[in-house]
C-alpha cells in the first residue's frame, strides 16, 4: 500500500507531519506492505517555519500511489500557477485512488477539477480564495464523498489519517491508531469524536467493519 503525502515549499508542518506520523503507525504494527512517502517537486523542501525535510520521492510516482494526501502551505497558490507541477498533479485520479486534502490543499483539488461540485473543507485563511475558485466550502472540520476527503484546520489532520486508514485497513485499525495518539485521560472521547466525523462518510459495509 503506497500513500503519497504531497508536500511543497513553505508547507504547513502539522498538516504533512501529523498525517505522516499517524499513517506510519500501521507500518510500525508490522504491515510490511504499508509505505508512506513524502512526495515533493524538489529533493528538499522547507516548511513555513523553516524546518527542512528530504522528500522520499518526486511527483512522477503519484499516479502509482493507492492514496494521495495533498498538504497545505503558504505557497499553494504559486503551486497552482506552476504549469509543470500542475501537469504532474493531473496524475491524481479519484476513480482509482483515495484522494485527501488538508486546508489549502483543497484549492489544488479544485483547480484540478477533482471536486466537481463536491462540498469541501478548508481552513479559514484559505477559504476566501478557495470559494473564489468555485469550490463549495462547508463549515466543518472534515467531509468525504466517495474516494475524496477534505479537512479544514491544522488539528483536523487526524480525521484525514483516520479516514485513509479506515478505507485501506478497516475501522478497527483506524480506532487503534487514533487511540495510540490521543491524549492520556481523553483517549476514548477523542477516538469517538474522530470516528463520529469519519464513520458517516464511509460506505455502510466499511463503517461496520
C-alpha positions as CSV (number, residue, x, y, z in Angstrom):
1,X,0.0,0.0,0.0
2,X,1.6,3.3,-1.2
3,X,0.4,6.6,0.3
4,X,1.9,9.8,-1.0
5,X,1.8,13.0,1.0
6,X,2.3,15.9,-1.4
7,X,4.4,18.4,0.4
8,X,5.5,21.7,-1.2
9,X,7.9,24.5,-0.3
10,X,6.6,26.6,2.7
11,X,4.4,23.6,3.7
12,X,2.5,23.6,6.9
13,X,4.5,21.4,9.3
14,X,1.4,20.0,11.1
15,X,-0.6,19.1,8.0
16,X,2.1,16.9,6.5
17,X,3.9,15.6,9.5
18,X,1.0,14.7,11.8
19,X,-0.5,12.7,8.9
20,X,2.9,11.2,8.2
21,X,3.4,10.1,11.8
22,X,-0.1,8.7,12.2
23,X,-0.2,6.8,8.9
24,X,3.2,5.3,9.6
25,X,1.7,3.7,12.8
26,X,0.3,0.9,10.5
27,X,3.8,0.0,9.3
28,X,5.1,0.0,12.9
29,X,2.4,-2.5,13.8
30,X,4.0,-4.9,11.3
31,X,2.4,-4.2,8.0
32,X,5.4,-4.6,5.7
33,X,3.3,-3.6,2.6
34,X,2.4,-0.2,4.1
35,X,4.5,2.7,2.7
36,X,4.0,6.3,3.5
37,X,6.1,8.7,1.4
38,X,6.6,12.5,1.3
39,X,6.4,13.5,-2.3
40,X,7.7,16.8,-3.4
41,X,8.7,18.6,-6.7
42,X,12.3,19.1,-5.3
43,X,14.6,16.8,-3.3
44,X,14.3,19.1,-0.2
45,X,11.5,21.4,0.9
46,X,11.3,23.9,3.8
47,X,8.3,24.4,5.9
48,X,6.6,27.7,6.7
49,X,8.5,27.6,10.0
50,X,11.9,26.8,8.4
51,X,12.0,23.1,9.0
52,X,13.8,21.4,6.1
53,X,13.0,17.8,5.1
54,X,14.1,15.5,2.4
55,X,11.4,14.1,0.1
56,X,11.2,10.3,-0.3
57,X,10.1,10.7,-4.0
58,X,9.3,13.2,-6.6
59,X,5.9,13.8,-8.1
60,X,6.4,11.4,-11.0
61,X,5.2,8.5,-9.0
62,X,1.9,9.9,-7.5
63,X,-0.1,8.2,-10.2
64,X,1.1,4.8,-8.8
65,X,0.0,5.6,-5.2
66,X,-3.0,3.9,-3.7
67,X,-3.8,7.1,-1.8
68,X,-2.7,10.7,-2.2
69,X,-2.9,13.3,0.6
70,X,-2.4,16.9,-0.6
71,X,-0.9,19.0,2.2
72,X,-1.2,22.8,2.6
73,X,1.2,25.6,2.9
74,X,1.9,29.3,2.3
75,X,2.7,28.9,-1.4
76,X,-0.3,26.8,-2.5
77,X,-1.5,29.5,-5.0
78,X,2.0,29.6,-6.5
79,X,1.9,25.9,-6.9
80,X,-1.5,26.1,-8.6
81,X,0.0,28.6,-11.0
82,X,3.0,26.4,-11.9
83,X,2.1,24.6,-15.1
84,X,4.8,21.9,-14.7
85,X,3.7,21.0,-11.2
86,X,0.0,21.0,-12.1
87,X,0.8,18.8,-15.1
88,X,2.3,16.2,-12.8
89,X,-0.6,16.5,-10.4
90,X,-3.0,15.6,-13.2
91,X,-1.9,12.0,-12.5
92,X,-4.1,12.0,-9.4
93,X,-7.3,10.0,-10.2
94,X,-10.0,9.6,-7.7
95,X,-11.5,6.8,-9.8
96,X,-8.7,4.5,-8.7
97,X,-7.1,6.3,-5.8
98,X,-8.2,7.7,-2.4
99,X,-7.6,11.4,-2.5
100,X,-7.4,13.7,0.6
101,X,-6.6,17.3,1.0
102,X,-5.8,19.5,4.0
103,X,-6.7,23.2,4.2
104,X,-5.3,25.0,1.2
105,X,-4.6,21.6,-0.4
106,X,-8.4,21.8,-1.2
107,X,-7.6,24.6,-3.6
108,X,-5.4,22.3,-5.6
109,X,-8.1,19.7,-5.8
110,X,-10.5,22.3,-7.0
111,X,-8.1,23.6,-9.7
112,X,-7.5,20.0,-10.8
113,X,-11.2,19.5,-11.3
114,X,-11.3,16.7,-8.7
115,X,-14.0,18.3,-6.5
116,X,-16.5,19.0,-9.3
117,X,-19.2,20.5,-7.1
118,X,-18.5,18.2,-4.1
119,X,-18.7,20.1,-0.8
120,X,-15.2,20.5,0.7
121,X,-13.5,21.7,3.8
122,X,-10.6,24.2,4.1
123,X,-9.1,26.5,6.7
124,X,-10.4,30.0,7.5
125,X,-7.4,31.7,5.9
126,X,-7.7,29.9,2.7
127,X,-11.5,29.9,2.5
128,X,-11.9,33.2,0.6
129,X,-9.8,32.2,-2.4
130,X,-10.9,28.6,-2.3
131,X,-14.5,29.8,-2.6
132,X,-13.5,32.3,-5.3
133,X,-12.1,29.3,-7.3
134,X,-15.6,27.8,-7.4
135,X,-15.3,25.3,-4.6
136,X,-18.3,24.9,-2.3
137,X,-16.8,25.2,1.3
138,X,-18.7,23.8,4.2
139,X,-18.2,25.0,7.8
140,X,-17.0,21.7,9.3
141,X,-13.6,20.1,10.0
142,X,-14.0,17.1,7.8
143,X,-16.1,15.7,5.0
144,X,-15.8,12.9,2.4
145,X,-17.7,11.7,-0.6
146,X,-16.7,8.6,-2.4
147,X,-12.9,8.5,-2.8
148,X,-12.3,12.2,-2.0
149,X,-11.9,13.7,1.5
150,X,-11.0,17.2,2.8
151,X,-10.3,18.7,6.1
152,X,-10.0,22.2,7.4
153,X,-7.7,23.4,10.2
154,X,-4.3,22.1,11.2
155,X,-5.7,20.0,14.1
156,X,-8.1,18.2,11.7
157,X,-5.2,16.2,10.2
158,X,-6.1,13.1,12.3
159,X,-9.5,13.0,10.6
160,X,-7.9,12.5,7.2
161,X,-5.5,9.9,8.6
162,X,-8.3,8.0,10.3
163,X,-10.4,8.1,7.0
164,X,-7.5,6.8,4.9
165,X,-6.7,4.0,7.4
166,X,-10.4,3.1,7.7
167,X,-10.7,2.9,3.9
168,X,-7.4,1.0,3.4
169,X,-7.2,-1.2,6.6
170,X,-10.6,-1.0,8.2
171,X,-12.2,0.8,11.1
172,X,-10.6,-1.3,13.8
173,X,-7.1,-0.2,12.5
174,X,-8.2,3.4,12.5
175,X,-9.5,3.1,16.0
176,X,-6.2,1.7,17.2
177,X,-4.2,4.4,15.6
178,X,-6.4,7.2,17.0
179,X,-6.3,5.6,20.5
180,X,-2.5,5.4,20.4
181,X,-2.0,9.1,19.5
182,X,-4.9,10.6,21.6
183,X,-4.1,12.4,24.9
184,X,-4.0,10.2,28.1
185,X,-7.2,10.6,30.0
186,X,-9.1,11.6,26.9
187,X,-8.4,8.7,24.7
188,X,-11.9,7.2,24.4
189,X,-13.5,10.6,24.0
190,X,-11.0,11.6,21.3
191,X,-11.4,8.3,19.4
192,X,-15.2,8.6,19.4
193,X,-15.2,12.2,18.4
194,X,-12.9,11.5,15.4
195,X,-14.9,8.4,14.3
196,X,-18.0,10.4,14.7
197,X,-16.8,12.6,11.8
198,X,-15.3,9.7,9.8
199,X,-17.8,6.8,10.0
200,X,-20.8,8.7,8.5
201,X,-18.6,9.2,5.4
202,X,-17.8,5.5,4.9
203,X,-19.9,3.0,2.9
204,X,-22.1,1.1,5.3
205,X,-20.1,-2.1,4.9
206,X,-16.8,-0.3,5.7
207,X,-18.3,1.5,8.7
208,X,-19.5,-1.8,10.2
209,X,-16.1,-3.5,9.7
